[in-house]
Amino acid sequence: MSQRCDQCRSKIRGTPHRTYTGRILCERCNDRLTGATAGAIVGGGLPNMISTAGWYQRAKKAMRPRSRG
């Protein structure tokens, strides 16, 4: 049985991420939530949360090893 992300409803490939509230998220949505949480902790309100979430997603994507093909 495949699971779906509670946020974007896409099929989860790999390990699902469970939040403290019990939601199940895919890797991409979990990265967005982690970045937004970091932005909220730092302060600056909603604009800081949004920008930190985007920055975190791009930084994590850049750190992934690229497949050789």
Secondary structure, DSSP 8 states (H G I E B T S, - for coil): ---B-TTT--B--S--EE-TTS-EE-HHHHHHHHHHHHHHHH-SHHHHHHHHHHHHHHHHHHHS-----
